Amino acid sequence: MMKNILVTGAKGQLGSELRAIVGEKDNYFFTDVEELDITNGEAIVKFVKQNKIGLVVNCAAYTNVDKAEEEEVLADLVNHKAVQNLAEVCVENDVFLIHISTDYVFDGSKNTPYKETDTTIPLGVYGKTKLQGEQAIVELCKEYIILRTSWLYSSYGANFVQKIRRLSAERKEIKVVVDQVGTPTYAKDLATFITFLIEKDMYKEKTAVYHFSNEGVCSWYDFAKEIVALSGNKCDVQPCSSCEYPTKVVRPSYSVLDKTKLKTDFNYEIPYWKDSLKKMFE
Ligand SMILES: NC(=O)c1ccc[n+]([C@@H]2O[C@H](COP(=O)([O-])OP(=O)(O)OC[C@H]3O[C@@H](n4cnc5c(N)ncnc54)[C@H](OP(=O)(O)O)[C@@H]3O)[C@@H](O)[C@H]2O)c1
Protein backbone atom coordinates (compact mmCIF):
# COMPACT_ATOMS: atom_id res chain seq x y z
CA MET A 1 0.00 0.00 0.00
CA MET A 2 1.20 3.53 -0.79
CA LYS A 3 2.40 5.46 2.22
CA ASN A 4 0.90 8.78 3.22
CA ILE A 5 3.42 11.46 2.38
CA LEU A 6 3.90 14.82 4.06
CA VAL A 7 5.64 17.56 2.04
CA THR A 8 6.64 20.57 4.16
CA GLY A 9 7.54 24.00 2.75
CA ALA A 10 5.33 23.12 -0.22
CA LYS A 11 5.01 26.70 -1.47
CA GLY A 12 8.75 27.06 -1.99
CA GLN A 13 10.57 26.32 -5.25
CA LEU A 14 11.13 22.61 -4.69
CA GLY A 15 7.80 22.02 -2.95
CA SER A 16 5.92 23.72 -5.80
CA GLU A 17 7.73 21.63 -8.41
CA LEU A 18 6.90 18.47 -6.46
CA ARG A 19 3.27 19.48 -6.26
CA ALA A 20 3.17 20.20 -10.01
CA ILE A 21 4.57 16.73 -10.79
CA VAL A 22 2.46 14.77 -8.31
CA GLY A 23 -0.79 16.65 -8.91
CA GLU A 24 -3.68 15.97 -6.59
CA LYS A 25 -3.21 12.59 -4.94
CA ASP A 26 -5.00 11.47 -1.80
CA ASN A 27 -1.87 10.16 -0.12
CA TYR A 28 0.12 13.42 -0.49
CA PHE A 29 -0.22 16.22 2.09
CA PHE A 30 1.32 19.46 0.84
CA THR A 31 1.77 21.99 3.63
CA ASP A 32 3.58 25.28 4.13
CA VAL A 33 4.15 27.37 7.22
CA GLU A 34 0.50 28.54 7.44
CA GLU A 35 -0.84 24.98 7.71
CA LEU A 36 2.12 23.32 9.37
CA ASP A 37 4.98 25.27 10.91
CA ILE A 38 7.89 22.86 11.22
CA THR A 39 9.15 24.74 14.29
CA ASN A 40 5.93 23.77 16.10
CA GLY A 41 6.86 20.38 17.55
CA GLU A 42 3.39 19.56 18.85
CA ALA A 43 1.76 20.37 15.53
CA ILE A 44 4.21 18.07 13.72
CA VAL A 45 3.51 15.12 16.04
CA LYS A 46 -0.23 15.67 15.74
CA PHE A 47 -0.14 15.95 11.94
CA VAL A 48 2.00 12.83 11.52
CA LYS A 49 -0.19 10.74 13.82
CA GLN A 50 -3.56 12.02 12.59
CA ASN A 51 -2.72 11.51 8.94
CA LYS A 52 -0.76 8.28 9.43
CA ILE A 53 2.25 9.74 7.64
CA GLY A 54 4.82 7.16 6.52
CA LEU A 55 7.23 9.44 4.66
CA VAL A 56 8.20 13.10 5.02
CA VAL A 57 9.84 15.23 2.33
CA ASN A 58 11.18 18.24 4.18
CA CYS A 59 11.32 21.12 1.67
CA ALA A 60 10.86 23.74 4.39
CA ALA A 61 13.92 25.80 5.21
CA TYR A 62 15.25 29.24 6.03
CA THR A 63 16.96 29.90 2.69
CA ASN A 64 18.03 33.55 2.71
CA VAL A 65 21.81 33.13 2.86
CA ASP A 66 22.63 36.81 3.57
CA LYS A 67 19.79 37.54 5.96
CA ALA A 68 20.66 34.45 8.00
CA GLU A 69 23.71 36.34 9.25
CA GLU A 70 21.36 38.79 11.05
CA GLU A 71 18.66 36.26 11.89
CA GLU A 72 20.76 33.44 13.26
CA VAL A 73 18.20 32.43 15.90
CA LEU A 74 15.44 32.00 13.32
CA ALA A 75 17.73 30.24 10.81
CA ASP A 76 18.84 27.88 13.57
CA LEU A 77 15.24 27.25 14.61
CA VAL A 78 14.08 26.30 11.11
CA ASN A 79 17.18 24.63 9.66
CA HIS A 80 18.47 22.89 12.76
CA LYS A 81 16.15 22.66 15.80
CA ALA A 82 12.97 21.99 13.79
CA VAL A 83 14.81 19.38 11.72
CA GLN A 84 16.06 17.70 14.90
CA ASN A 85 12.48 17.61 16.17
CA LEU A 86 11.25 16.29 12.83
CA ALA A 87 13.91 13.56 12.99
CA GLU A 88 12.74 12.58 16.49
CA VAL A 89 9.10 12.42 15.37
CA CYS A 90 10.11 10.30 12.36
CA VAL A 91 12.01 7.84 14.55
CA GLU A 92 9.15 7.54 17.04
CA ASN A 93 6.53 7.01 14.35
CA ASP A 94 8.50 4.82 11.94
CA VAL A 95 8.55 7.50 9.24
CA PHE A 96 11.10 7.68 6.41
CA LEU A 97 12.63 11.17 6.09
CA ILE A 98 13.80 12.73 2.84
CA HIS A 99 15.60 15.95 3.70
CA ILE A 100 17.20 18.59 1.49
CA SER A 101 20.54 20.20 2.26
CA THR A 102 23.05 22.40 0.52
CA ASP A 103 26.45 22.74 -1.15
CA TYR A 104 27.07 25.61 1.32
CA VAL A 105 28.07 23.05 3.97
CA PHE A 106 31.45 23.16 2.17
CA ASP A 107 34.01 25.97 2.30
CA GLY A 108 34.92 25.79 -1.38
CA SER A 109 38.65 25.26 -0.88
CA LYS A 110 38.69 22.22 -3.20
CA ASN A 111 38.91 22.45 -6.96
CA THR A 112 37.48 19.05 -7.81
CA PRO A 113 33.83 18.08 -7.17
CA TYR A 114 32.80 17.55 -3.55
CA LYS A 115 31.98 14.00 -2.49
CA GLU A 116 29.51 13.18 0.29
CA THR A 117 32.43 12.15 2.50
CA ASP A 118 34.42 15.38 2.09
CA THR A 119 34.97 17.54 5.17
CA THR A 120 32.19 20.02 5.81
CA ILE A 121 33.23 23.53 6.84
CA PRO A 122 30.32 25.96 6.37
CA LEU A 123 31.31 29.59 5.89
CA GLY A 124 28.15 31.27 7.15
CA VAL A 125 25.11 30.90 9.38
CA TYR A 126 22.92 29.37 6.65
CA GLY A 127 25.46 26.62 5.86
CA LYS A 128 26.16 26.04 9.56
CA THR A 129 22.49 25.64 10.50
CA LYS A 130 21.80 23.39 7.48
CA LEU A 131 24.77 21.20 8.48
CA GLN A 132 23.48 20.95 12.06
CA GLY A 133 20.11 19.85 10.66
CA GLU A 134 21.86 17.12 8.64
CA GLN A 135 23.85 15.99 11.67
CA ALA A 136 20.72 15.70 13.82
CA ILE A 137 19.13 13.41 11.22
CA VAL A 138 22.23 11.23 10.83
CA GLU A 139 22.47 10.90 14.61
CA LEU A 140 18.81 10.16 15.30
CA CYS A 141 17.24 8.49 12.25
CA LYS A 142 17.69 4.97 11.03
CA GLU A 143 15.90 5.60 7.75
CA TYR A 144 16.57 8.76 5.81
CA ILE A 145 17.95 10.24 2.61
CA ILE A 146 19.66 13.62 2.74
CA LEU A 147 19.95 15.24 -0.69
CA ARG A 148 22.49 18.06 -0.88
CA THR A 149 21.77 20.29 -3.82
CA SER A 150 23.09 23.60 -5.20
CA TRP A 151 21.99 26.85 -6.89
CA LEU A 152 18.30 25.90 -7.11
CA TYR A 153 16.06 27.74 -9.53
CA SER A 154 12.53 27.21 -10.77
CA SER A 155 9.69 29.00 -12.49
CA TYR A 156 8.19 29.30 -8.99
CA GLY A 157 9.45 31.83 -6.48
CA ALA A 158 12.32 34.30 -6.44
CA ASN A 159 15.68 33.03 -7.62
CA PHE A 160 18.76 33.94 -9.67
CA VAL A 161 17.13 33.13 -13.02
CA GLN A 162 14.14 35.38 -12.35
CA LYS A 163 16.42 38.15 -11.05
CA ILE A 164 18.73 38.13 -14.09
CA ARG A 165 15.74 37.95 -16.43
CA ARG A 166 14.25 41.06 -14.83
CA LEU A 167 17.52 43.02 -14.55
CA SER A 168 18.55 42.25 -18.12
CA ALA A 169 15.20 43.55 -19.37
CA GLU A 170 15.66 46.79 -17.42
CA ARG A 171 19.38 47.53 -17.89
CA LYS A 172 21.92 47.84 -20.71
CA GLU A 173 24.68 46.23 -18.67
CA ILE A 174 24.94 44.02 -15.61
CA LYS A 175 27.96 42.71 -13.74
CA VAL A 176 27.97 39.19 -12.35
CA VAL A 177 30.58 37.41 -10.24
CA VAL A 178 32.85 35.03 -12.13
CA ASP A 179 34.91 33.77 -9.17
CA GLN A 180 32.23 31.55 -7.63
CA VAL A 181 31.87 28.27 -9.45
CA GLY A 182 29.20 25.61 -8.97
CA THR A 183 26.28 23.96 -10.74
CA PRO A 184 22.76 25.33 -11.20
CA THR A 185 19.96 22.88 -10.41
CA TYR A 186 16.49 23.05 -11.90
CA ALA A 187 14.20 22.34 -8.94
CA LYS A 188 11.95 20.38 -11.30
CA ASP A 189 14.81 17.90 -11.94
CA LEU A 190 15.33 17.42 -8.21
CA ALA A 191 11.57 17.05 -7.69
CA THR A 192 11.50 14.46 -10.50
CA PHE A 193 14.25 12.50 -8.74
CA ILE A 194 12.38 12.66 -5.41
CA THR A 195 9.17 11.36 -7.02
CA PHE A 196 11.24 8.60 -8.66
CA LEU A 197 12.51 7.64 -5.19
CA ILE A 198 8.99 7.57 -3.79
CA GLU A 199 6.90 6.17 -6.62
CA LYS A 200 9.37 3.39 -7.43
CA ASP A 201 10.06 2.64 -3.75
CA MET A 202 13.72 3.34 -4.49
CA TYR A 203 14.35 5.08 -1.16
CA LYS A 204 14.18 1.83 0.79
CA GLU A 205 17.48 0.61 2.24
CA LYS A 206 19.32 3.55 0.71
CA THR A 207 19.82 5.53 3.93
CA ALA A 208 22.68 7.97 3.27
CA VAL A 209 23.70 11.47 2.28
CA TYR A 210 23.63 12.01 -1.51
CA HIS A 211 24.61 14.87 -3.81
CA PHE A 212 22.18 16.02 -6.51
CA SER A 213 22.71 18.98 -8.84
CA ASN A 214 22.45 19.24 -12.59
CA GLU A 215 25.46 18.06 -14.63
CA GLY A 216 28.26 20.44 -15.60
CA VAL A 217 30.05 23.39 -14.07
CA CYS A 218 29.78 27.18 -14.43
CA SER A 219 30.27 30.49 -12.67
CA TRP A 220 27.35 32.80 -11.81
CA TYR A 221 28.60 34.90 -14.76
CA ASP A 222 28.27 32.00 -17.22
CA PHE A 223 24.88 31.17 -15.74
CA ALA A 224 23.75 34.79 -16.22
CA LYS A 225 25.06 34.85 -19.84
CA GLU A 226 22.92 31.81 -20.63
CA ILE A 227 19.84 33.28 -18.92
CA VAL A 228 20.15 36.55 -20.85
CA ALA A 229 20.63 34.71 -24.16
CA LEU A 230 17.53 32.59 -23.52
CA SER A 231 15.54 35.65 -22.42
CA GLY A 232 16.36 37.37 -25.71
CA ASN A 233 17.22 40.57 -23.82
CA LYS A 234 19.79 42.97 -25.21
CA CYS A 235 21.94 43.34 -22.14
CA ASP A 236 25.72 43.20 -21.86
CA VAL A 237 26.81 40.81 -19.09
CA GLN A 238 30.23 41.65 -17.67
CA PRO A 239 32.27 39.42 -15.34
CA CYS A 240 33.37 40.85 -12.01
CA SER A 241 35.02 39.57 -8.85
CA SER A 242 33.27 38.93 -5.53
CA CYS A 243 35.32 41.76 -3.95
CA GLU A 244 33.48 44.23 -6.17
CA TYR A 245 30.18 43.04 -4.69
CA PRO A 246 30.77 42.45 -0.99
CA THR A 247 27.91 40.54 0.64
CA LYS A 248 27.19 39.83 4.32
CA VAL A 249 28.56 36.34 4.02
CA VAL A 250 31.46 34.85 2.09
CA ARG A 251 30.21 32.16 -0.27
CA PRO A 252 32.30 29.15 -1.31
CA SER A 253 34.35 29.95 -4.41
CA TYR A 254 33.88 26.36 -5.60
CA SER A 255 30.95 24.14 -4.65
CA VAL A 256 30.51 21.66 -7.49
CA LEU A 257 28.96 18.45 -6.16
CA ASP A 258 30.15 14.98 -7.20
CA LYS A 259 27.03 12.94 -7.99
CA THR A 260 28.71 9.59 -8.68
CA LYS A 261 27.21 7.90 -5.60
CA LEU A 262 23.65 8.86 -6.49
CA LYS A 263 24.03 7.97 -10.18
CA THR A 264 25.52 4.57 -9.29
CA ASP A 265 23.20 3.62 -6.42
CA PHE A 266 20.04 4.59 -8.27
CA ASN A 267 21.21 4.03 -11.85
CA TYR A 268 19.91 7.53 -12.55
CA GLU A 269 20.76 9.94 -15.33
CA ILE A 270 20.92 13.65 -14.44
CA PRO A 271 20.31 16.36 -17.08
CA TYR A 272 23.00 18.87 -18.12
CA TRP A 273 22.39 22.33 -16.59
CA LYS A 274 22.06 24.16 -19.93
CA ASP A 275 19.48 21.66 -21.22
CA SER A 276 17.41 22.04 -18.06
CA LEU A 277 17.60 25.84 -18.16
CA LYS A 278 16.34 25.74 -21.76
CA LYS A 279 13.47 23.50 -20.68
CA MET A 280 12.45 25.98 -17.99
CA PHE A 281 12.34 28.76 -20.61
CA GLU A 282 10.22 26.64 -22.94
N1 LIG B 1 17.54 27.92 -3.10
C1 LIG B 1 18.75 27.43 -3.29
O1 LIG B 1 19.55 27.95 -4.06
C2 LIG B 1 19.19 26.19 -2.55
C3 LIG B 1 20.49 25.71 -2.76
C4 LIG B 1 20.89 24.56 -2.10
C5 LIG B 1 20.02 23.92 -1.24
N2 LIG B 1 18.76 24.42 -1.04
C6 LIG B 1 17.87 23.70 -0.12
O2 LIG B 1 16.80 23.15 -0.88
C7 LIG B 1 15.60 23.12 -0.11
C8 LIG B 1 14.48 23.76 -0.90
O3 LIG B 1 14.84 25.10 -1.19
P1 LIG B 1 13.89 26.11 -1.96
O4 LIG B 1 14.74 26.94 -2.83
O5 LIG B 1 12.74 25.37 -2.50
O6 LIG B 1 13.44 27.01 -0.72
P2 LIG B 1 12.31 28.12 -0.67
O7 LIG B 1 11.81 28.41 -2.03
O8 LIG B 1 12.81 29.21 0.21
O9 LIG B 1 11.12 27.34 0.08
C9 LIG B 1 11.15 27.05 1.44
C10 LIG B 1 9.73 27.05 1.92
O10 LIG B 1 9.71 26.73 3.31
C11 LIG B 1 8.83 27.62 3.95
N3 LIG B 1 9.12 27.74 5.37
C12 LIG B 1 9.97 28.58 6.00
N4 LIG B 1 9.91 28.39 7.32
C13 LIG B 1 9.00 27.40 7.53
C14 LIG B 1 8.48 26.78 8.69
N5 LIG B 1 8.88 27.14 9.91
N6 LIG B 1 7.55 25.80 8.54
C15 LIG B 1 7.12 25.43 7.32
N7 LIG B 1 7.57 26.00 6.18
C16 LIG B 1 8.50 26.97 6.29
C17 LIG B 1 9.05 28.91 3.22
O11 LIG B 1 8.03 29.84 3.49
P3 LIG B 1 8.40 31.42 3.42
O12 LIG B 1 8.80 31.69 2.02
O13 LIG B 1 7.12 32.05 3.85
O14 LIG B 1 9.53 31.60 4.40
C18 LIG B 1 9.06 28.42 1.77
O15 LIG B 1 7.76 28.30 1.25
C19 LIG B 1 15.94 23.79 1.21
O16 LIG B 1 16.25 22.82 2.16
C20 LIG B 1 17.19 24.58 0.91
O17 LIG B 1 18.00 24.77 2.04
C21 LIG B 1 18.34 25.53 -1.69
The ligand as a Gaussian input file, in Angstrom:
#p B3LYP/6-31G(d) Opt

LIG

0 1
 N       17.540000      27.916000      -3.097000
 C       18.753000      27.431000      -3.287000
 O       19.554000      27.953000      -4.059000
 C       19.189000      26.193000      -2.547000
 C       20.493000      25.714000      -2.764000
 C       20.891000      24.560000      -2.098000
 C       20.017000      23.922000      -1.240000
 N       18.761000      24.421000      -1.045000
 C       17.867000      23.700000      -0.122000
 O       16.801000      23.150000      -0.884000
 C       15.603000      23.118000      -0.111000
 C       14.479000      23.763000      -0.895000
 O       14.841000      25.103000      -1.194000
 P       13.893000      26.110000      -1.957000
 O       14.742000      26.938000      -2.831000
 O       12.741000      25.374000      -2.505000
 O       13.440000      27.008000      -0.719000
 P       12.308000      28.118000      -0.673000
 O       11.812000      28.411000      -2.030000
 O       12.815000      29.211000       0.206000
 O       11.123000      27.336000       0.080000
 C       11.155000      27.053000       1.443000
 C        9.725000      27.047000       1.917000
 O        9.707000      26.726000       3.308000
 C        8.831000      27.620000       3.948000
 N        9.121000      27.736000       5.366000
 C        9.968000      28.577000       6.002000
 N        9.907000      28.388000       7.322000
 C        9.004000      27.396000       7.533000
 C        8.480000      26.781000       8.686000
 N        8.879000      27.139000       9.910000
 N        7.553000      25.798000       8.542000
 C        7.125000      25.425000       7.319000
 N        7.567000      26.001000       6.178000
 C        8.501000      26.973000       6.286000
 C        9.049000      28.913000       3.215000
 O        8.026000      29.840000       3.488000
 P        8.404000      31.425000       3.417000
 O        8.796000      31.695000       2.023000
 O        7.119000      32.050000       3.845000
 O        9.531000      31.604000       4.400000
 C        9.056000      28.420000       1.774000
 O        7.759000      28.303000       1.252000
 C       15.944000      23.791000       1.212000
 O       16.251000      22.817000       2.157000
 C       17.191000      24.585000       0.910000
 O       17.999000      24.769000       2.044000
 C       18.336000      25.529000      -1.689000

